[in-house]
Amino acid sequence: MKKLLCAALAVSLLATGLMGCQKKESAAASDAGTTITWWAFPTFGNEAVYEKQVIAAFEAANPGIKVKLETIDFTSGPDKITAAIEGGTAPDVLFDAPGRIIEYGRNGRLVALDDMFTEAFRSDVGNDALLSSCSDGTTYWMYPLSVSPFCMSINKEMWDEVGALQYVNLEGDRTWTTDNFIKALDAFAKAGKPAVSVYCGGQGGDQGTRALITNLYSGAMANSTMTAYTMDSPENIKALELIKTYAEKGAVDKGISIVAADELQLYQQGILGSSICWGTSNAINYATDAFTQVTLPFPSDDGVPELEYLVNGFCVFDNKDAARADAAKKFIAFICDDIEWGPKSVIQSGAFPVRSSFGNLYPGNDEYALLSSWASYYGPYYNTMKGFSGMRTEWWNMLQNILTGSKTISEAAADCAAKSTAGIK
């Protein structure tokens, strides 16, 4: 009997010890908190200084959550994200634009953010087109922070030197015509200098080349119902013919081996007369004291541009961890909505707030007042169409085929439209 009692007592002590160990392990796991990873393109600046500041502020306010930052660039970043998704190593948070984010959502890679789009938030934004850019039509996949127009910038001194500045409108909203753009290209051709580059070495910054070409003769990237791509429309064919003509004359750099990041550097260095991949963040990142940078809308045949625009925002990847997903949503809400850090984040992005309650964050800034007024020229947001990512590849391949002469303009444009539209289904 004594032996049985001793055995029972031993079993009891062992069980108690195991329970104690389990409680300690559980407590240790709780103390460790939740760690999430944020991948960020250099929209807030090239040195990740701001990202580290906002992370520190968030972690101080949320001691149970840690945020690991990894910066990626616009050239290799998209492929790195794709590889991480396929390899099961996607980050928890990504700061990007709708074009890629909505595609990830459609493919089942993201956490739905519908609960963040409260009635109060939607009312504060007050722009249905902007809100629709964050959704695939049924689910919100991106939480927006800021918005700004895509445009172009010219080297004022260079344009003046070659005799092209006289064709630019520097008054009012600075809208100008295709006819005057052609006159400017003639001046650059005579001077033997490139006015612009139709860079097509990859998809980086490709919205610039699309905006230039579609504006020249009031073309469009897609039909009115967003069910087919229309690169081969008569208007776009005419624009592509114009670009090809002046590429042969040397006024348009063919840009076959470069992307937007290279074009921006060449512009900053005074080699190119302009950049067609301009916006508020690039104006900060590629500023220079060597010459005067003048922001312009794209030229159009009727003098009324149709601008593409950037919506900056966040998505949360579905890594099958509810705690990480909740922490990630809390983190992006802090960056976008916090009374102190929300406006700071908008300003750091160099764009304009999506929330009307933030008011004018740039009082006394005439340049930003001009850019803000261009919201009236925003065109249809086709970036969330199905097949958008595939279209981007077809687009720069089309430009390469045209500029190298491997296909006629009509053949290349028709092939691009057909393949891009096939990707919608």
Residue pairs with C-beta under 8 A, 6 or more apart in sequence:
33 63
33 64
33 65
33 66
34 64
34 65
34 66
34 323
34 324
34 327
35 65
35 66
35 67
35 68
35 324
36 65
36 66
36 67
36 68
36 91
36 92
36 93
36 324
36 327
36 328
36 331
37 67
37 68
37 69
37 70
37 91
37 92
37 93
38 51
38 55
38 67
38 68
38 69
38 70
38 91
38 92
38 93
38 94
38 95
38 331
39 70
39 71
39 72
39 77
39 81
39 91
39 93
39 94
39 95
40 48
40 51
40 69
40 70
40 71
40 72
40 94
40 95
41 71
41 72
41 73
41 74
41 77
41 95
41 96
42 48
42 71
42 73
42 74
42 285
43 95
43 281
43 312
43 349
43 350
44 50
44 51
44 345
44 348
44 349
45 284
45 285
45 348
46 285
48 69
48 71
50 345
50 348
51 69
51 71
52 69
54 334
54 335
54 341
54 344
54 345
55 67
55 69
57 334
57 341
58 65
58 67
58 331
58 334
58 335
58 341
59 65
59 66
59 67
61 334
62 327
62 330
62 331
62 334
65 327
65 330
65 331
67 93
67 331
70 91
72 80
72 81
73 261
74 204
74 205
74 259
74 260
74 261
75 202
75 204
75 259
75 261
78 100
78 203
81 90
81 94
81 100
84 90
84 91
85 104
85 109
85 317
90 109
90 317
90 319
91 317
92 316
92 317
92 319
92 324
92 325
92 327
92 328
93 314
93 315
93 316
93 317
93 328
93 331
93 332
94 101
94 314
94 315
94 317
95 312
95 313
95 314
96 142
96 313
96 314
96 315
97 310
97 311
97 312
97 313
97 383
98 133
98 134
98 142
98 311
98 313
98 381
98 383
98 384
99 383
99 384
99 388
99 389
99 392
100 389
101 110
101 141
101 142
101 313
101 315
102 134
102 135
102 136
102 141
102 142
102 383
102 384
102 388
103 388
103 389
104 110
104 141
104 315
104 317
105 112
105 136
105 139
105 141
105 142
105 315
106 136
106 386
108 318
109 317
109 318
110 141
110 315
110 316
110 317
110 318
111 315
111 316
111 317
111 318
111 325
111 328
111 329
112 139
112 140
112 141
113 140
113 141
113 142
113 143
113 315
113 316
113 329
114 139
114 140
116 140
116 143
116 329
116 333
117 131
117 134
117 140
117 143
121 355
122 131
124 355
124 356
124 357
125 131
125 144
125 354
125 355
125 356
126 356
127 354
129 378
129 381
130 144
130 147
130 311
130 354
131 144
132 381
132 384
133 142
133 144
133 311
133 381
133 383
133 384
134 140
134 141
134 142
134 143
134 144
134 311
134 313
135 141
135 142
135 384
136 384
141 315
142 311
142 313
142 314
142 315
143 313
143 314
143 315
143 332
143 333
143 336
144 311
144 312
144 313
144 336
144 354
145 312
145 313
145 314
145 335
145 336
145 342
145 345
145 346
145 349
145 351
145 353
145 354
146 311
146 312
146 345
146 346
146 349
146 351
146 352
146 353
146 354
147 309
147 310
147 311
147 312
147 351
147 352
147 353
147 354
148 279
148 280
148 281
148 309
148 310
148 350
148 351
148 352
148 371
149 279
149 297
149 307
149 308
149 309
149 310
149 371
149 374
149 375
149 377
149 378
150 207
150 208
150 211
150 277
150 278
150 279
150 307
150 308
150 309
150 310
151 278
151 279
151 295
151 296
151 297
151 298
151 307
151 371
151 374
152 196
152 208
152 212
152 274
152 275
152 276
152 278
152 295
152 296
152 297
152 298
153 267
153 274
153 275
153 278
153 283
153 293
153 294
153 295
153 296
154 168
154 273
154 274
154 293
154 294
154 296
155 267
155 270
155 272
155 273
155 274
155 291
155 292
155 293
156 165
156 291
156 292
156 293
156 294
157 291
157 292
158 193
158 270
158 273
158 291
159 165
159 168
159 184
159 195
159 273
159 274
161 191
162 187
162 188
162 190
162 191
162 193
162 273
163 187
163 190
163 191
164 183
164 184
164 187
164 188
164 195
164 273
167 176
167 180
167 181
167 183
167 184
167 187
168 174
168 176
168 180
168 184
168 294
168 296
169 175
169 176
169 180
169 296
170 294
173 297
173 370
173 373
173 374
174 295
174 296
174 297
174 370
175 297
175 300
175 303
175 304
175 305
176 296
176 297
176 299
176 303
177 299
177 300
177 301
177 302
177 303
178 215
178 216
178 217
178 299
178 300
178 301
179 301
180 299
181 216
181 299
182 242
184 195
185 195
185 246
185 249
185 251
185 252
186 251
188 194
188 195
188 250
188 251
188 273
189 246
189 249
189 250
189 251
192 250
193 250
193 251
193 273
194 250
194 251
194 252
194 253
194 271
194 272
194 273
195 251
195 252
195 272
195 273
195 274
196 212
196 251
196 252
196 253
196 272
196 273
196 274
196 276
197 252
197 253
197 254
197 255
197 258
197 263
197 266
197 272
197 276
198 209
198 212
198 243
198 247
198 252
198 253
198 254
198 255
198 399
198 403
199 205
199 208
199 209
199 253
199 255
199 258
199 259
199 260
199 262
199 263
199 277
200 206
200 209
200 254
200 255
200 256
200 396
200 397
200 399
200 400
200 403
201 255
201 256
201 257
201 258
201 259
201 262
201 396
202 259
202 396
203 259
203 392
203 393
203 395
203 396
204 259
204 260
204 261
205 259
205 260
205 261
205 263
205 264
205 277
206 260
206 392
206 395
206 396
207 277
207 308
208 260
208 263
208 275
208 276
208 277
208 278
209 276
209 395
209 396
209 399
210 221
210 308
210 395
211 276
211 298
211 307
211 308
212 239
212 243
212 276
212 298
213 219
213 236
213 239
213 240
213 243
214 220
214 221
214 235
214 236
214 239
214 306
215 298
215 299
215 300
215 305
215 306
216 238
216 239
216 242
216 299
216 300
216 301
217 235
217 236
217 238
217 239
217 301
218 235
218 300
218 301
218 302
218 306
219 230
219 233
219 235
219 236
219 239
220 230
220 233
220 235
220 236
220 306
220 379
220 380
221 229
221 230
221 231
221 382
222 228
222 229
222 230
222 380
222 382
222 385
223 230
224 380
226 380
226 382
226 385
227 424
228 417
228 421
228 424
229 385
229 387
229 391
229 416
229 417
229 420
229 421
229 424
230 236
230 417
231 395
231 398
231 413
231 416
231 417
231 420
232 410
232 413
232 414
232 416
232 417
236 413
237 409
237 410
237 413
240 402
240 409
240 413
241 409
243 252
243 402
244 402
244 403
244 409
246 252
247 253
247 254
247 403
253 272
254 403
254 404
255 262
255 263
255 403
256 400
256 403
256 404
258 266
260 277
263 272
263 275
263 276
263 277
264 275
264 277
264 282
264 285
264 286
265 286
266 272
267 273
267 274
267 275
267 286
268 286
268 287
268 288
270 288
270 290
270 291
275 282
275 286
276 298
278 295
279 310
279 350
279 351
280 349
280 350
280 351
280 352
280 368
280 371
281 310
281 349
281 350
281 351
283 293
283 295
283 350
284 350
287 293
295 367
295 370
295 371
297 305
297 307
297 374
297 377
298 305
298 307
299 305
300 306
304 377
305 377
306 377
306 378
306 379
307 374
307 377
307 378
307 379
308 378
308 379
308 383
309 375
309 378
309 381
310 351
311 354
312 349
312 351
313 336
314 332
314 335
314 336
316 325
316 328
316 329
316 332
318 325
319 325
334 341
335 341
335 342
335 345
336 342
336 345
337 355
342 353
342 355
342 358
343 353
343 358
343 361
346 352
346 353
346 358
346 361
347 361
347 362
352 361
352 368
352 371
352 372
353 359
353 361
362 368
362 369
382 388
385 391
385 424
386 423
386 424
386 425
387 420
387 421
387 422
387 423
387 424
387 425
390 419
390 420
390 423
391 420
391 423
394 415
394 416
394 419
394 420
394 423
395 416
395 420
397 416
398 412
398 413
398 415
398 416
400 406
401 407
401 411
401 412
401 415
402 409
402 412
402 413
407 415
